[in-house]
Amino acid sequence: MWKIAGIGILLLAGQAHASENVGCKAKHQAVTDQLVFAKAHNNAEQVAGLKQALRNIETHCTDAKLIEEQQEKVAKQKEEVEERLADLQSARVSGKPDKIAKKQVKLEESQAELLEGQRELEALQKLVKP
C-alpha cells in the first residue's frame, strides 16, 4: 500500500516541478490532487495511503529539509557522473567500439539526471532566497 502511494507521490512531485511549483506546498498540492482522483475512483486503499502522506507532509516537510535532501542527491549524482566518465575512459583504452558506445550512453544518462537534479535544487533554493 505504501509503495503505491510513494510511487504516486514521486510521480506527482515530478509533475509539480514541471509546472514550476516546488517545495512542500507543491508536494502537498500534488498529493491533494491525487487524493481527489483516488476518491473519485473509490480507491479506498489509495485514499488511506494518501491521507497518511498528507499528514506526513504537514508534520515533517520543510523547504529547508527538501533543499538538504536535494543537495545530497546532487552530490551523489556528481559522483555517479565521475564514475561513468572513468568507465568511459577505461572503455576507450580497451578500444572496443560497442563497449565505448554503451559507456557513453550511460554517461549521458547520468549527466542528464545530474542536470535535472541541479535544476530542482535551484528551484528549491529560490523558495528560501527569493
N, CA, C and O atoms as CSV, one atom per row, in Angstrom:
chain,resi,resn,atom,element,x,y,z
A,1,MET,N,N,0.831,-1.190,0.000
A,1,MET,CA,C,0.000,0.000,0.000
A,1,MET,C,C,0.870,1.245,0.000
A,1,MET,O,O,0.626,2.163,-0.784
A,2,TRP,N,N,1.890,1.298,0.871
A,2,TRP,CA,C,2.724,2.494,0.962
A,2,TRP,C,C,3.559,2.680,-0.287
A,2,TRP,O,O,3.841,3.805,-0.699
A,3,LYS,N,N,3.960,1.542,-0.900
A,3,LYS,CA,C,4.757,1.657,-2.114
A,3,LYS,C,C,3.950,2.334,-3.213
A,3,LYS,O,O,4.475,3.165,-3.954
A,4,ILE,N,N,2.678,1.979,-3.316
A,4,ILE,CA,C,1.825,2.579,-4.339
A,4,ILE,C,C,1.681,4.068,-4.092
A,4,ILE,O,O,1.812,4.866,-5.020
A,5,ALA,N,N,1.416,4.447,-2.871
A,5,ALA,CA,C,1.278,5.868,-2.550
A,5,ALA,C,C,2.598,6.588,-2.764
A,5,ALA,O,O,2.616,7.712,-3.265
A,6,GLY,N,N,3.698,5.955,-2.393
A,6,GLY,CA,C,5.011,6.567,-2.558
A,6,GLY,C,C,5.346,6.800,-4.018
A,6,GLY,O,O,5.879,7.850,-4.378
A,7,ILE,N,N,5.036,5.824,-4.860
A,7,ILE,CA,C,5.280,5.980,-6.290
A,7,ILE,C,C,4.443,7.117,-6.837
A,7,ILE,O,O,4.923,7.930,-7.627
A,8,GLY,N,N,3.187,7.171,-6.416
A,8,GLY,CA,C,2.311,8.257,-6.869
A,8,GLY,C,C,2.832,9.609,-6.441
A,8,GLY,O,O,2.767,10.574,-7.201
A,9,ILE,N,N,3.349,9.683,-5.227
A,9,ILE,CA,C,3.886,10.951,-4.729
A,9,ILE,C,C,5.098,11.362,-5.549
A,9,ILE,O,O,5.244,12.530,-5.908
A,10,LEU,N,N,5.970,10.399,-5.845
A,10,LEU,CA,C,7.150,10.730,-6.636
A,10,LEU,C,C,6.756,11.200,-8.025
A,10,LEU,O,O,7.307,12.177,-8.533
A,11,LEU,N,N,5.811,10.514,-8.637
A,11,LEU,CA,C,5.360,10.932,-9.961
A,11,LEU,C,C,4.740,12.320,-9.909
A,11,LEU,O,O,4.988,13.159,-10.775
A,12,LEU,N,N,3.940,12.545,-8.893
A,12,LEU,CA,C,3.294,13.845,-8.774
A,12,LEU,C,C,4.290,14.938,-8.438
A,12,LEU,O,O,4.129,16.080,-8.868
A,13,ALA,N,N,5.306,14.603,-7.681
A,13,ALA,CA,C,6.325,15.607,-7.381
A,13,ALA,C,C,7.007,16.045,-8.665
A,13,ALA,O,O,7.322,17.222,-8.837
A,14,GLY,N,N,7.234,15.100,-9.564
A,14,GLY,CA,C,7.806,15.448,-10.858
A,14,GLY,C,C,6.872,16.317,-11.665
A,14,GLY,O,O,7.316,17.250,-12.334
A,15,GLN,N,N,5.566,16.021,-11.615
A,15,GLN,CA,C,4.585,16.839,-12.319
A,15,GLN,C,C,4.527,18.223,-11.707
A,15,GLN,O,O,4.415,19.216,-12.425
A,16,ALA,N,N,4.600,18.299,-10.398
A,16,ALA,CA,C,4.566,19.600,-9.739
A,16,ALA,C,C,5.762,20.426,-10.168
A,16,ALA,O,O,5.645,21.631,-10.389
A,17,HIS,N,N,6.917,19.777,-10.286
A,17,HIS,CA,C,8.108,20.511,-10.696
A,17,HIS,C,C,7.948,21.035,-12.111
A,17,HIS,O,O,8.377,22.146,-12.424
A,18,ALA,N,N,7.335,20.238,-12.958
A,18,ALA,CA,C,7.167,20.654,-14.353
A,18,ALA,C,C,6.331,21.918,-14.456
A,18,ALA,O,O,6.506,22.698,-15.392
A,19,SER,N,N,5.438,22.132,-13.522
A,19,SER,CA,C,4.605,23.324,-13.565
A,19,SER,C,C,5.223,24.469,-12.754
A,19,SER,O,O,4.551,25.453,-12.443
A,20,GLU,N,N,6.511,24.330,-12.418
A,20,GLU,CA,C,7.264,25.344,-11.689
A,20,GLU,C,C,6.868,25.470,-10.224
A,20,GLU,O,O,7.320,26.397,-9.552
A,21,ASN,N,N,6.051,24.580,-9.716
A,21,ASN,CA,C,5.749,24.552,-8.291
A,21,ASN,C,C,6.752,23.634,-7.631
A,21,ASN,O,O,6.991,22.519,-8.094
A,22,VAL,N,N,7.335,24.109,-6.549
A,22,VAL,CA,C,8.325,23.293,-5.854
A,22,VAL,C,C,8.108,23.411,-4.362
A,22,VAL,O,O,7.335,24.244,-3.889
A,23,GLY,N,N,8.805,22.561,-3.633
A,23,GLY,CA,C,8.758,22.638,-2.185
A,23,GLY,C,C,7.598,21.883,-1.586
A,23,GLY,O,O,6.881,21.145,-2.262
A,24,CYS,N,N,7.439,22.095,-0.294
A,24,CYS,CA,C,6.408,21.388,0.460
A,24,CYS,C,C,5.003,21.740,-0.023
A,24,CYS,O,O,4.123,20.880,-0.061
A,25,LYS,N,N,4.800,22.978,-0.384
A,25,LYS,CA,C,3.489,23.402,-0.881
A,25,LYS,C,C,3.124,22.608,-2.136
A,25,LYS,O,O,1.985,22.166,-2.288
A,26,ALA,N,N,4.086,22.432,-3.024
A,26,ALA,CA,C,3.843,21.667,-4.249
A,26,ALA,C,C,3.592,20.195,-3.947
A,26,ALA,O,O,2.721,19.571,-4.553
A,27,LYS,N,N,4.360,19.639,-3.003
A,27,LYS,CA,C,4.148,18.247,-2.622
A,27,LYS,C,C,2.736,18.070,-2.058
A,27,LYS,O,O,2.033,17.116,-2.391
A,28,HIS,N,N,2.344,19.004,-1.205
A,28,HIS,CA,C,1.020,18.941,-0.595
A,28,HIS,C,C,-0.055,19.010,-1.680
A,28,HIS,O,O,-1.010,18.233,-1.660
A,29,GLN,N,N,0.099,19.933,-2.620
A,29,GLN,CA,C,-0.891,20.080,-3.689
A,29,GLN,C,C,-0.949,18.836,-4.570
A,29,GLN,O,O,-2.031,18.399,-4.961
A,30,ALA,N,N,0.203,18.272,-4.878
A,30,ALA,CA,C,0.241,17.079,-5.718
A,30,ALA,C,C,-0.477,15.909,-5.048
A,30,ALA,O,O,-1.233,15.187,-5.698
A,31,VAL,N,N,-0.243,15.725,-3.760
A,31,VAL,CA,C,-0.900,14.632,-3.039
A,31,VAL,C,C,-2.396,14.911,-2.914
A,31,VAL,O,O,-3.208,13.993,-3.027
A,32,THR,N,N,-2.761,16.157,-2.683
A,32,THR,CA,C,-4.176,16.527,-2.603
A,32,THR,C,C,-4.879,16.225,-3.926
A,32,THR,O,O,-5.987,15.688,-3.938
A,33,ASP,N,N,-4.237,16.569,-5.024
A,33,ASP,CA,C,-4.813,16.281,-6.346
A,33,ASP,C,C,-5.004,14.784,-6.546
A,33,ASP,O,O,-6.039,14.343,-7.046
A,34,GLN,N,N,-4.003,14.006,-6.152
A,34,GLN,CA,C,-4.100,12.552,-6.287
A,34,GLN,C,C,-5.187,11.996,-5.369
A,34,GLN,O,O,-5.869,11.034,-5.720
A,35,LEU,N,N,-5.345,12.596,-4.208
A,35,LEU,CA,C,-6.387,12.170,-3.268
A,35,LEU,C,C,-7.771,12.387,-3.876
A,35,LEU,O,O,-8.639,11.519,-3.778
A,36,VAL,N,N,-7.971,13.517,-4.489
A,36,VAL,CA,C,-9.254,13.800,-5.152
A,36,VAL,C,C,-9.521,12.742,-6.220
A,36,VAL,O,O,-10.638,12.237,-6.332
A,37,PHE,N,N,-8.498,12.409,-7.000
A,37,PHE,CA,C,-8.635,11.406,-8.048
A,37,PHE,C,C,-8.972,10.040,-7.452
A,37,PHE,O,O,-9.857,9.344,-7.949
A,38,ALA,N,N,-8.264,9.657,-6.385
A,38,ALA,CA,C,-8.498,8.358,-5.750
A,38,ALA,C,C,-9.912,8.275,-5.179
A,38,ALA,O,O,-10.573,7.243,-5.292
A,39,LYS,N,N,-10.373,9.371,-4.565
A,39,LYS,CA,C,-11.738,9.392,-4.032
A,39,LYS,C,C,-12.760,9.265,-5.150
A,39,LYS,O,O,-13.759,8.560,-5.005
A,40,ALA,N,N,-12.516,9.939,-6.256
A,40,ALA,CA,C,-13.440,9.893,-7.394
A,40,ALA,C,C,-13.537,8.485,-7.976
A,40,ALA,O,O,-14.556,8.117,-8.560
A,41,HIS,N,N,-12.484,7.709,-7.817
A,41,HIS,CA,C,-12.469,6.350,-8.352
A,41,HIS,C,C,-12.674,5.295,-7.263
A,41,HIS,O,O,-12.413,4.111,-7.476
A,42,ASN,N,N,-13.145,5.741,-6.092
A,42,ASN,CA,C,-13.474,4.837,-4.989
A,42,ASN,C,C,-12.343,3.869,-4.652
A,42,ASN,O,O,-12.576,2.682,-4.423
A,43,ASN,N,N,-11.138,4.381,-4.624
A,43,ASN,CA,C,-9.987,3.551,-4.291
A,43,ASN,C,C,-9.637,3.783,-2.821
A,43,ASN,O,O,-8.777,4.602,-2.499
A,44,ALA,N,N,-10.307,3.060,-1.946
A,44,ALA,CA,C,-10.195,3.274,-0.501
A,44,ALA,C,C,-8.772,3.069,0.013
A,44,ALA,O,O,-8.307,3.823,0.867
A,45,GLU,N,N,-8.085,2.064,-0.496
A,45,GLU,CA,C,-6.724,1.791,-0.030
A,45,GLU,C,C,-5.794,2.957,-0.396
A,45,GLU,O,O,-4.981,3.390,0.420
A,46,GLN,N,N,-5.921,3.447,-1.604
A,46,GLN,CA,C,-5.085,4.567,-2.028
A,46,GLN,C,C,-5.449,5.837,-1.259
A,46,GLN,O,O,-4.569,6.617,-0.895
A,47,VAL,N,N,-6.744,6.045,-1.010
A,47,VAL,CA,C,-7.186,7.213,-0.238
A,47,VAL,C,C,-6.533,7.197,1.144
A,47,VAL,O,O,-6.032,8.221,1.609
A,48,ALA,N,N,-6.539,6.045,1.792
A,48,ALA,CA,C,-5.945,5.938,3.128
A,48,ALA,C,C,-4.452,6.254,3.085
A,48,ALA,O,O,-3.943,6.982,3.937
A,49,GLY,N,N,-3.759,5.711,2.097
A,49,GLY,CA,C,-2.324,5.972,1.969
A,49,GLY,C,C,-2.030,7.431,1.681
A,49,GLY,O,O,-1.073,7.992,2.214
A,50,LEU,N,N,-2.839,8.042,0.849
A,50,LEU,CA,C,-2.630,9.450,0.506
A,50,LEU,C,C,-2.951,10.372,1.677
A,50,LEU,O,O,-2.300,11.400,1.860
A,51,LYS,N,N,-3.954,10.002,2.468
A,51,LYS,CA,C,-4.253,10.799,3.662
A,51,LYS,C,C,-3.082,10.754,4.630
A,51,LYS,O,O,-2.731,11.764,5.238
A,52,GLN,N,N,-2.484,9.586,4.769
A,52,GLN,CA,C,-1.300,9.447,5.623
A,52,GLN,C,C,-0.142,10.264,5.051
A,52,GLN,O,O,0.592,10.915,5.794
A,53,ALA,N,N,0.013,10.226,3.750
A,53,ALA,CA,C,1.081,11.009,3.115
A,53,ALA,C,C,0.876,12.496,3.372
A,53,ALA,O,O,1.840,13.213,3.643
A,54,LEU,N,N,-0.355,12.965,3.292
A,54,LEU,CA,C,-0.640,14.377,3.585
A,54,LEU,C,C,-0.284,14.729,5.029
A,54,LEU,O,O,0.306,15.775,5.298
A,55,ARG,N,N,-0.649,13.845,5.945
A,55,ARG,CA,C,-0.309,14.093,7.354
A,55,ARG,C,C,1.203,14.173,7.536
A,55,ARG,O,O,1.705,15.027,8.267
A,56,ASN,N,N,1.917,13.286,6.871
A,56,ASN,CA,C,3.379,13.288,6.961
A,56,ASN,C,C,3.971,14.569,6.383
A,56,ASN,O,O,4.902,15.136,6.955
A,57,ILE,N,N,3.444,15.019,5.270
A,57,ILE,CA,C,3.925,16.261,4.656
A,57,ILE,C,C,3.669,17.427,5.604
A,57,ILE,O,O,4.549,18.255,5.835
A,58,GLU,N,N,2.462,17.485,6.147
A,58,GLU,CA,C,2.097,18.586,7.038
A,58,GLU,C,C,2.945,18.582,8.316
A,58,GLU,O,O,3.260,19.638,8.863
A,59,THR,N,N,3.304,17.401,8.775
A,59,THR,CA,C,4.044,17.278,10.022
A,59,THR,C,C,5.551,17.450,9.846
A,59,THR,O,O,6.212,18.074,10.676
A,60,HIS,N,N,6.087,16.897,8.771
A,60,HIS,CA,C,7.541,16.776,8.670
A,60,HIS,C,C,8.199,17.572,7.549
A,60,HIS,O,O,9.412,17.775,7.582
A,61,CYS,N,N,7.449,18.019,6.576
A,61,CYS,CA,C,8.058,18.640,5.402
A,61,CYS,C,C,8.432,20.104,5.674
A,61,CYS,O,O,7.616,20.900,6.138
A,62,THR,N,N,9.676,20.423,5.372
A,62,THR,CA,C,10.119,21.816,5.371
A,62,THR,C,C,10.921,22.027,4.096
A,62,THR,O,O,11.590,21.116,3.609
A,63,ASP,N,N,10.845,23.234,3.568
A,63,ASP,CA,C,11.591,23.520,2.350
A,63,ASP,C,C,13.092,23.388,2.590
A,63,ASP,O,O,13.824,22.947,1.703
A,64,ALA,N,N,13.555,23.764,3.777
A,64,ALA,CA,C,14.977,23.639,4.097
A,64,ALA,C,C,15.416,22.173,4.071
A,64,ALA,O,O,16.506,21.851,3.597
A,65,LYS,N,N,14.561,21.294,4.583
A,65,LYS,CA,C,14.884,19.869,4.586
A,65,LYS,C,C,14.900,19.330,3.150
A,65,LYS,O,O,15.751,18.512,2.800
A,66,LEU,N,N,13.964,19.790,2.330
A,66,LEU,CA,C,13.945,19.368,0.929
A,66,LEU,C,C,15.216,19.812,0.209
A,66,LEU,O,O,15.769,19.072,-0.603
A,67,ILE,N,N,15.673,21.024,0.514
A,67,ILE,CA,C,16.910,21.526,-0.099
A,67,ILE,C,C,18.089,20.647,0.305
A,67,ILE,O,O,18.906,20.262,-0.532
A,68,GLU,N,N,18.168,20.337,1.586
A,68,GLU,CA,C,19.259,19.489,2.076
A,68,GLU,C,C,19.243,18.121,1.385
A,68,GLU,O,O,20.286,17.623,0.961
A,69,GLU,N,N,18.067,17.526,1.275
A,69,GLU,CA,C,17.947,16.224,0.616
A,69,GLU,C,C,18.345,16.322,-0.855
A,69,GLU,O,O,19.004,15.427,-1.383
A,70,GLN,N,N,17.945,17.408,-1.515
A,70,GLN,CA,C,18.276,17.577,-2.922
A,70,GLN,C,C,19.775,17.814,-3.099
A,70,GLN,O,O,20.359,17.349,-4.078
A,71,GLN,N,N,20.400,18.524,-2.174
A,71,GLN,CA,C,21.846,18.732,-2.235
A,71,GLN,C,C,22.580,17.394,-2.135
A,71,GLN,O,O,23.559,17.161,-2.846
A,72,GLU,N,N,22.105,16.527,-1.257
A,72,GLU,CA,C,22.706,15.197,-1.120
A,72,GLU,C,C,22.514,14.391,-2.400
A,72,GLU,O,O,23.425,13.689,-2.840
A,73,LYS,N,N,21.341,14.492,-2.991
A,73,LYS,CA,C,21.049,13.777,-4.238
A,73,LYS,C,C,21.975,14.265,-5.354
A,73,LYS,O,O,22.519,13.456,-6.105
A,74,VAL,N,N,22.154,15.572,-5.464
A,74,VAL,CA,C,23.022,16.135,-6.494
A,74,VAL,C,C,24.468,15.689,-6.277
A,74,VAL,O,O,25.169,15.370,-7.237
A,75,ALA,N,N,24.911,15.668,-5.032
A,75,ALA,CA,C,26.274,15.215,-4.736
A,75,ALA,C,C,26.472,13.765,-5.189
A,75,ALA,O,O,27.508,13.430,-5.765
A,76,LYS,N,N,25.487,12.912,-4.931
A,76,LYS,CA,C,25.572,11.510,-5.370
A,76,LYS,C,C,25.558,11.418,-6.891
A,76,LYS,O,O,26.260,10.594,-7.477
A,77,GLN,N,N,24.752,12.272,-7.527
A,77,GLN,CA,C,24.698,12.263,-8.983
A,77,GLN,C,C,26.034,12.709,-9.577
A,77,GLN,O,O,26.462,12.181,-10.604
A,78,LYS,N,N,26.691,13.669,-8.944
A,78,LYS,CA,C,28.015,14.109,-9.409
A,78,LYS,C,C,29.014,12.963,-9.315
A,78,LYS,O,O,29.814,12.754,-10.227
A,79,GLU,N,N,28.967,12.223,-8.213
A,79,GLU,CA,C,29.859,11.078,-8.046
A,79,GLU,C,C,29.602,10.040,-9.136
A,79,GLU,O,O,30.537,9.453,-9.680
A,80,GLU,N,N,28.333,9.823,-9.445
A,80,GLU,CA,C,27.994,8.843,-10.478
A,80,GLU,C,C,28.524,9.294,-11.838
A,80,GLU,O,O,29.039,8.478,-12.602
A,81,VAL,N,N,28.402,10.573,-12.143
A,81,VAL,CA,C,28.922,11.088,-13.411
A,81,VAL,C,C,30.436,10.865,-13.477
A,81,VAL,O,O,30.957,10.442,-14.509
A,82,GLU,N,N,31.130,11.144,-12.391
A,82,GLU,CA,C,32.580,10.936,-12.357
A,82,GLU,C,C,32.936,9.461,-12.573
A,82,GLU,O,O,33.888,9.140,-13.285
A,83,GLU,N,N,32.153,8.565,-11.945
A,83,GLU,CA,C,32.394,7.128,-12.118
A,83,GLU,C,C,32.149,6.711,-13.560
A,83,GLU,O,O,32.922,5.944,-14.135
A,84,ARG,N,N,31.069,7.222,-14.140
A,84,ARG,CA,C,30.745,6.885,-15.537
A,84,ARG,C,C,31.809,7.413,-16.495
A,84,ARG,O,O,32.134,6.764,-17.488
A,85,LEU,N,N,32.345,8.585,-16.196
A,85,LEU,CA,C,33.406,9.150,-17.024
A,85,LEU,C,C,34.652,8.270,-16.956
A,85,LEU,O,O,35.292,8.007,-17.974
A,86,ALA,N,N,34.987,7.822,-15.762
A,86,ALA,CA,C,36.140,6.921,-15.600
A,86,ALA,C,C,35.899,5.609,-16.349
A,86,ALA,O,O,36.812,5.074,-16.978
A,87,ASP,N,N,34.662,5.090,-16.282
A,87,ASP,CA,C,34.322,3.859,-17.015
A,87,ASP,C,C,34.490,4.066,-18.519
A,87,ASP,O,O,35.005,3.196,-19.222
A,88,LEU,N,N,34.053,5.218,-18.999
A,88,LEU,CA,C,34.176,5.516,-20.430
A,88,LEU,C,C,35.645,5.603,-20.835
A,88,LEU,O,O,36.036,5.090,-21.883
A,89,GLN,N,N,36.440,6.242,-20.017
A,89,GLN,CA,C,37.865,6.355,-20.330
A,89,GLN,C,C,38.523,4.978,-20.373
A,89,GLN,O,O,39.378,4.720,-21.220
A,90,SER,N,N,38.125,4.102,-19.463
A,90,SER,CA,C,38.652,2.729,-19.468
A,90,SER,C,C,38.215,1.992,-20.725
A,90,SER,O,O,38.993,1.240,-21.313
A,91,ALA,N,N,36.974,2.207,-21.134
A,91,ALA,CA,C,36.470,1.557,-22.340
A,91,ALA,C,C,37.227,2.048,-23.570
A,91,ALA,O,O,37.509,1.274,-24.485
A,92,ARG,N,N,37.548,3.324,-23.584
A,92,ARG,CA,C,38.302,3.875,-24.721
A,92,ARG,C,C,39.688,3.242,-24.809
A,92,ARG,O,O,40.204,3.005,-25.901
A,93,VAL,N,N,40.284,2.971,-23.653
A,93,VAL,CA,C,41.590,2.321,-23.630
A,93,VAL,C,C,41.481,0.917,-24.212
A,93,VAL,O,O,42.385,0.455,-24.909
A,94,SER,N,N,40.366,0.240,-23.923
A,94,SER,CA,C,40.179,-1.118,-24.439
A,94,SER,C,C,40.008,-1.114,-25.951
A,94,SER,O,O,40.328,-2.096,-26.621
A,95,GLY,N,N,39.503,-0.005,-26.485
A,95,GLY,CA,C,39.356,0.129,-27.934
A,95,GLY,C,C,38.179,-0.615,-28.531
A,95,GLY,O,O,38.090,-0.724,-29.754
A,96,LYS,N,N,37.280,-1.126,-27.721
A,96,LYS,CA,C,36.120,-1.872,-28.234
A,96,LYS,C,C,34.967,-0.894,-28.469
A,96,LYS,O,O,34.418,-0.347,-27.513
A,97,PRO,N,N,34.598,-0.670,-29.732
A,97,PRO,CA,C,33.573,0.327,-30.048
A,97,PRO,C,C,32.217,0.089,-29.370
A,97,PRO,O,O,31.568,1.042,-28.938
A,98,ASP,N,N,31.788,-1.165,-29.274
A,98,ASP,CA,C,30.490,-1.433,-28.641
A,98,ASP,C,C,30.526,-1.103,-27.153
A,98,ASP,O,O,29.558,-0.575,-26.606
A,99,LYS,N,N,31.638,-1.412,-26.504
A,99,LYS,CA,C,31.791,-1.108,-25.082
A,99,LYS,C,C,31.857,0.415,-24.874
A,99,LYS,O,O,31.257,0.940,-23.936
A,100,ILE,N,N,32.572,1.106,-25.734
A,100,ILE,CA,C,32.678,2.558,-25.659
A,100,ILE,C,C,31.298,3.193,-25.821
A,100,ILE,O,O,30.936,4.104,-25.078
A,101,ALA,N,N,30.539,2.710,-26.788
A,101,ALA,CA,C,29.203,3.263,-27.045
A,101,ALA,C,C,28.284,3.079,-25.842
A,101,ALA,O,O,27.550,3.998,-25.479
A,102,LYS,N,N,28.315,1.909,-25.225
A,102,LYS,CA,C,27.485,1.642,-24.044
A,102,LYS,C,C,27.862,2.557,-22.884
A,102,LYS,O,O,26.996,3.103,-22.201
A,103,LYS,N,N,29.150,2.713,-22.676
A,103,LYS,CA,C,29.616,3.567,-21.575
A,103,LYS,C,C,29.273,5.032,-21.846
A,103,LYS,O,O,28.975,5.778,-20.913
A,104,GLN,N,N,29.311,5.450,-23.112
A,104,GLN,CA,C,28.958,6.814,-23.475
A,104,GLN,C,C,27.480,7.080,-23.180
A,104,GLN,O,O,27.125,8.139,-22.662
A,105,VAL,N,N,26.627,6.117,-23.511
A,105,VAL,CA,C,25.194,6.259,-23.246
A,105,VAL,C,C,24.950,6.368,-21.740
A,105,VAL,O,O,24.174,7.214,-21.294
A,106,LYS,N,N,25.602,5.525,-20.971
A,106,LYS,CA,C,25.440,5.568,-19.507
A,106,LYS,C,C,25.894,6.919,-18.950
A,106,LYS,O,O,25.244,7.480,-18.068
A,107,LEU,N,N,27.005,7.436,-19.464
A,107,LEU,CA,C,27.496,8.737,-19.014
A,107,LEU,C,C,26.483,9.832,-19.339
A,107,LEU,O,O,26.197,10.684,-18.498
A,108,GLU,N,N,25.948,9.811,-20.537
A,108,GLU,CA,C,24.980,10.830,-20.939
A,108,GLU,C,C,23.712,10.760,-20.096
A,108,GLU,O,O,23.137,11.795,-19.759
A,109,GLU,N,N,23.273,9.559,-19.753
A,109,GLU,CA,C,22.101,9.406,-18.883
A,109,GLU,C,C,22.380,10.008,-17.508
A,109,GLU,O,O,21.546,10.725,-16.954
A,110,SER,N,N,23.548,9.715,-16.968
A,110,SER,CA,C,23.915,10.244,-15.653
A,110,SER,C,C,24.038,11.764,-15.687
A,110,SER,O,O,23.641,12.443,-14.740
A,111,GLN,N,N,24.585,12.296,-16.769
A,111,GLN,CA,C,24.717,13.744,-16.901
A,111,GLN,C,C,23.343,14.409,-16.964
A,111,GLN,O,O,23.143,15.475,-16.382
A,112,ALA,N,N,22.399,13.787,-17.666
A,112,ALA,CA,C,21.043,14.334,-17.759
A,112,ALA,C,C,20.360,14.328,-16.391
A,112,ALA,O,O,19.678,15.287,-16.031
A,113,GLU,N,N,20.543,13.251,-15.632
A,113,GLU,CA,C,19.975,13.169,-14.289
A,113,GLU,C,C,20.579,14.231,-13.379
A,113,GLU,O,O,19.873,14.845,-12.579
A,114,LEU,N,N,21.878,14.446,-13.500
A,114,LEU,CA,C,22.552,15.471,-12.706
A,114,LEU,C,C,22.013,16.852,-13.052
A,114,LEU,O,O,21.741,17.655,-12.159
A,115,LEU,N,N,21.860,17.129,-14.321
A,115,LEU,CA,C,21.344,18.429,-14.746
A,115,LEU,C,C,19.944,18.666,-14.193
A,115,LEU,O,O,19.643,19.758,-13.711
A,116,GLU,N,N,19.095,17.659,-14.260
A,116,GLU,CA,C,17.735,17.788,-13.713
A,116,GLU,C,C,17.780,17.981,-12.206
A,116,GLU,O,O,17.038,18.798,-11.662
A,117,GLY,N,N,18.638,17.242,-11.535
A,117,GLY,CA,C,18.782,17.397,-10.082
A,117,GLY,C,C,19.240,18.792,-9.707
A,117,GLY,O,O,18.760,19.367,-8.731
A,118,GLN,N,N,20.169,19.338,-10.483
A,118,GLN,CA,C,20.648,20.697,-10.224
A,118,GLN,C,C,19.541,21.724,-10.449
A,118,GLN,O,O,19.429,22.694,-9.700
A,119,ARG,N,N,18.732,21.512,-11.468
A,119,ARG,CA,C,17.601,22.418,-11.726
A,119,ARG,C,C,16.602,22.391,-10.576
A,119,ARG,O,O,16.110,23.433,-10.143
A,120,GLU,N,N,16.310,21.191,-10.088
A,120,GLU,CA,C,15.389,21.070,-8.959
A,120,GLU,C,C,15.952,21.769,-7.717
A,120,GLU,O,O,15.221,22.432,-6.982
A,121,LEU,N,N,17.243,21.613,-7.498
A,121,LEU,CA,C,17.878,22.254,-6.354
A,121,LEU,C,C,17.796,23.772,-6.484
A,121,LEU,O,O,17.486,24.461,-5.512
A,122,GLU,N,N,18.067,24.287,-7.655
A,122,GLU,CA,C,17.983,25.740,-7.873
A,122,GLU,C,C,16.565,26.261,-7.616
A,122,GLU,O,O,16.381,27.315,-7.007
A,123,ALA,N,N,15.573,25.510,-8.089
A,123,ALA,CA,C,14.182,25.926,-7.878
A,123,ALA,C,C,13.833,25.932,-6.394
A,123,ALA,O,O,13.146,26.836,-5.916
A,124,LEU,N,N,14.307,24.922,-5.665
A,124,LEU,CA,C,14.065,24.875,-4.223
A,124,LEU,C,C,14.768,26.017,-3.503
A,124,LEU,O,O,14.208,26.621,-2.588
A,125,GLN,N,N,15.983,26.309,-3.915
A,125,GLN,CA,C,16.734,27.376,-3.264
A,125,GLN,C,C,16.078,28.738,-3.469
A,125,GLN,O,O,16.192,29.620,-2.617
A,126,LYS,N,N,15.402,28.907,-4.581
A,126,LYS,CA,C,14.688,30.171,-4.830
A,126,LYS,C,C,13.545,30.370,-3.846
A,126,LYS,O,O,13.154,31.505,-3.574
A,127,LEU,N,N,13.008,29.284,-3.311
A,127,LEU,CA,C,11.945,29.385,-2.304
A,127,LEU,C,C,12.461,30.035,-1.030
A,127,LEU,O,O,11.777,30.841,-0.399
A,128,VAL,N,N,13.673,29.668,-0.672
A,128,VAL,CA,C,14.248,30.152,0.578
A,128,VAL,C,C,14.877,31.533,0.407
A,128,VAL,O,O,14.814,32.370,1.308
A,129,LYS,N,N,15.481,31.761,-0.755
A,129,LYS,CA,C,16.163,33.034,-1.033
A,129,LYS,C,C,15.550,33.684,-2.269
A,129,LYS,O,O,16.140,33.629,-3.348
A,130,PRO,N,N,14.390,34.292,-2.131
A,130,PRO,CA,C,13.737,34.884,-3.308
A,130,PRO,C,C,14.487,36.083,-3.869
A,130,PRO,O,O,14.053,36.676,-4.856
